Amino acid sequence: MMNLQKELFADLHIHSRFSRACSKDLNLANLVKWARIKGIGLLGTGDFTHPEWLKELKENLKEENGIFWYFDSDGEFPFILSSEISLVYTDNGKGRRVHLVYLAPSFEAVDKINLFLDKKGRRDYDGRPIFNISCRDFAAEMENIDDKIEIIPAHAWTPWFGIFGSKGGYDSLGEAFKDKIYRIHAIETGISSDPAMNWKIKELAEKNISIVSFSDLHSYWPWRLGREATIFNLEEGKKLSYDLILEQIRENNFSGTIETDPAYGKYHYDGHANCGFSFPPSETKKIKGICPICKKPLTIGVDYRVEELSSLGIADYFGKKKYYTILPLHEIISLALGIGVSSKGCWNVYNPLIEKFGNEFEILLNASREKIAEAVKNELLVDLIIRNRSGDINVKPGYDGVYGVPLIGKIEKQGKLF
């Protein structure tokens, strides 16, 4: 197989068309096509518990060193076997709802995982099936099946299904995984948090937990695929392998991550979508978490929970890595031109840029202002691309399932709404 670039951009938390609320066109060919356009060099397969998707994976991917290669007219593209599971159960008298992403080294391991799950319930109705299994027991069973299966709490802070979420999560990894805590080496930031927020958490610092980022995409469009990613190190001339990726996650020695501004995430602030109301943590505390419009408890967001759990102790995080805070290029074009991200006008700007620079990450991270200006005759767009590179675009924070909104100017306070 081919030798890859020194830094490899990977998106290992994705879905197929067999997951709910996902594009019906999510297939291997489209994933590979748009990963190349985005600048992603390694994808997770997603959804390996779904029988039909797993059949497609086995028919179309060729394994070497735990990496599964897809071949088309443009060459070859690597995948790692990955999936997501929804655990819904009761622990210590409280209902728990936790999503876990997990990676597997072989189809043999996947088949064993699926045999185990078949004893617990159905897995044919959704690419991300729901099971009444605790985090601890799931980790124990994965260890029994294959020591190389890696479990990563998904979008760790989101209220409804994050390991630290305000609605059904825990206050620590140890509380969730108990005697199997040693099996957890990483958490996923999720779009509503970034590494700096996670560095505040004492437990993550003490256990040197890797802070990884992936997109959790539900469509293959480049404003979803790779919007968050992890950058792995590859020595020139060294071939990609599952063990190489696994070692960097477990030893916390990968290069860094791609992040969106956490305010862009759907659960950054506290609020009520139905009431059109959101607040930062400081204001939420003043109103005791009660919506002033409907008088019901607010959905407590990620920013609040990070502040809450960081108060449990001072963190001294040695695993800090570089990370880039960038919005997808479609979002920047949309902001500059005042048009929709999926509009024809947006594509008319996007496609020539990709043709000139090769992929989106090259534009977002590396291309010079001068080169971009040669390709784009719009000073505002050129300026926003460069500002985006330094995380210098304001975002009106998202809340309660509502995405944040990128803004050209400053965020203005309007009454009690932000």
C-alpha positions, -999 to 999 in steps of 0.1 A, spaced: 0 0 0 10 36 -5 31 56 19 12 86 33 19 122 43 37 129 76 5 143 92 -27 124 85 -61 141 90 -85 114 103 -123 115 109 -131 82 127 -166 90 140 -190 90 110 -223 73 100 -237 54 70 -270 57 53 -283 30 78 -282 54 107 -313 75 116 -314 111 103 -286 104 79 -283 110 42 -296 81 20 -266 88 -3 -240 80 25 -221 52 8 -184 43 5 -179 60 -29 -193 93 -17 -174 92 16 -142 86 -2 -148 113 -29 -156 140 -4 -129 130 21 -104 136 -6 -119 170 -14 -119 179 23 -83 168 28 -91 138 51 -67 109 47 -83 83 69 -120 76 77 -138 54 102 -163 31 85 -191 39 111 -220 16 118 -202 -18 116 -230 -33 138 -256 -28 110 -258 -61 90 -263 -45 56 -236 -19 60 -212 -46 73 -219 -67 43 -209 -38 20 -178 -32 40 -167 -68 37 -174 -68 -1 -156 -36 -9 -127 -32 15 -94 -50 15 -75 -54 48 -38 -48 54 -23 -42 89 -57 -35 103 -65 -8 78 -92 -14 53 -86 -1 18 -112 11 -8 -102 11 -44 -116 32 -72 -104 49 -104 -86 76 -84 -66 51 -64 -69 37 -29 -83 51 4 -80 38 39 -106 31 65 -106 19 101 -135 -2 114 -156 20 137 -190 22 151 -211 40 177 -234 25 203 -261 41 225 -261 28 261 -293 35 280 -295 21 315 -298 28 352 -268 32 375 -269 43 411 -305 51 409 -302 75 379 -310 70 343 -279 71 321 -276 77 284 -242 75 269 -229 72 233 -196 55 228 -175 53 196 -153 23 193 -127 10 169 -120 -26 159 -88 -42 144 -105 -68 122 -137 -82 108 -132 -112 131 -134 -88 161 -165 -71 146 -182 -105 142 -176 -113 178 -189 -79 189 -221 -85 169 -226 -120 183 -224 -104 218 -249 -77 209 -273 -102 193 -277 -117 228 -287 -84 242 -311 -71 216 -315 -60 179 -289 -42 158 -306 -42 124 -329 -12 128 -303 16 132 -266 21 125 -263 34 161 -283 8 180 -295 12 216 -287 -14 243 -293 -17 280 -257 -22 289 -236 -2 313 -204 16 303 -185 -6 326 -199 -39 313 -195 -29 277 -159 -21 283 -154 -54 300 -169 -74 272 -149 -55 245 -117 -63 265 -127 -100 265 -133 -100 227 -101 -82 217 -77 -61 237 -72 -39 206 -108 -27 206 -106 10 216 -136 27 233 -139 65 231 -168 84 248 -185 103 220 -192 140 220 -184 138 257 -202 169 269 -235 170 250 -265 171 274 -284 141 262 -259 114 253 -224 126 265 -205 108 292 -204 142 311 -237 154 298 -261 173 320 -291 150 313 -278 115 315 -241 115 321 -216 112 349 -193 136 368 -162 114 360 -150 86 338 -142 66 368 -178 68 380 -190 55 346 -164 28 339 -156 18 375 -129 -10 376 -126 -8 338 -115 28 337 -80 17 326 -97 8 292 -104 44 285 -76 64 269 -95 92 251 -126 112 249 -141 131 219 -145 168 223 -178 171 204 -185 203 184 -197 222 215 -163 219 234 -126 222 224 -94 209 239 -88 240 261 -122 234 278 -113 198 285 -78 207 298 -96 222 328 -108 188 340 -86 173 368 -94 136 360 -85 140 324 -52 156 333 -43 130 360 -50 101 336 -34 117 306 -66 112 286 -62 120 249 -85 147 236 -96 136 201 -120 152 177 -142 138 149 -172 150 130 -201 126 138 -212 133 103 -247 125 91 -240 135 55 -209 135 33 -210 172 25 -178 190 33 -194 213 59 -201 182 79 -173 156 70 -141 165 87 -155 196 104 -136 182 134 -107 157 129 -76 143 146 -41 147 131 -20 116 135 18 114 129 32 92 102 69 89 96 78 93 59 82 59 44 62 41 71 30 24 62 -3 31 79 -15 5 104 -42 0 130 -16 -4 156 0 29 147 -33 48 152 -41 28 183 -7 36 199 -11 73 193 -45 74 209 -35 53 239 -2 71 244 -16 105 237 12 113 212 -7 122 180 -1 157 166 -33 176 173 -69 183 162 -92 203 140 -119 220 159 -149 242 151 -154 271 174 -173 255 204 -199 282 202 -208 268 168 -220 236 185 -257 229 191 -253 226 229 -227 252 239 -249 275 259 -279 268 281 -313 275 268 -347 265 252 -350 262 215 -388 264 216 -386 297 236 -358 311 215 -339 318 247 -302 312 256 -278 322 283 -242 317 293 -235 299 326 -231 330 346 -266 342 337 -281 308 340 -270 306 376 -287 339 384 -321 326 372 -314 292 389 -316 273 356 -353 282 350 -364 295 316 -381 329 322 -404 324 293 -419 289 299 -408 286 336 -393 251 329 -357 240 335 -333 250 308 -313 225 288 -279 229 305 -252 231 279 -216 222 276 -200 254 288 -219 252 320 -210 215 326 -173 222 319 -173 250 345 -192 228 369 -168 198 367 -137 219 365 -146 232 400 -139 197 414 -101 203 413 -73 221 396 -62 205 364 -25 203 354 -28 189 319 5 177 304 -11 163 272 -18 197 256 -15 197 218 -19 221 191 -53 225 176 -69 246 149 -102 264 154 -117 267 120 -152 268 105 -158 248 72 -151 267 40 -188 266 29 -197 284 62 -171 311 54 -183 316 18 -219 317 30 -210 343 56 -191 365 31 -217 363 3 -248 362 24 -261 330 8 -269 294 20 -241 269 25 -257 245 0 -267 271 -25 -255 271 -62 -237 304 -56 -217 289 -27 -207 259 -48 -197 282 -77 -171 297 -54 -161 265 -36 -154 243 -66 -128 265 -83 -110 269 -50 -107 232 -46 -96 228 -82 -68 253 -76 -56 242 -42 -64 205 -41 -85 202 -9 -103 223 16 -78 220 45 -50 234 22 -72 265 17 -82 268 54 -48 261 69 -19 268 45 -26 288 13 -12 323 14 -34 354 14 -19 363 -19 -27 330 -36 -62 330 -22 -67 366 -35 -56 355 -69 -83 329 -70 -111 349 -52 -120 384 -63 -138 392 -31 -118 410 -4 -142 401 24 -140 364 16 -102 365 15 -102 383 48 -126 359 64 -106 328 53 -75 343 69 -94 354 100 -109 319 102 -74 304 103 -67 322 136 -101 315 151 -110 351 147 -146 349 135 -173 356 160 -200 330 165 -234 335 182 -234 305 205 -256 275 198 -280 260 224 -305 233 230 -301 217 195 -297 250 176 -263 255 158 -243 286 165 -243 313 138 -210 328 124 -211 366 124 -190 392 106 -193 418 133 -194 416 171 -220 396 190 -244 422 203 -265 417 234 -302 420 226 -322 422 258 -316 389 276 -309 370 244 -274 364 230 
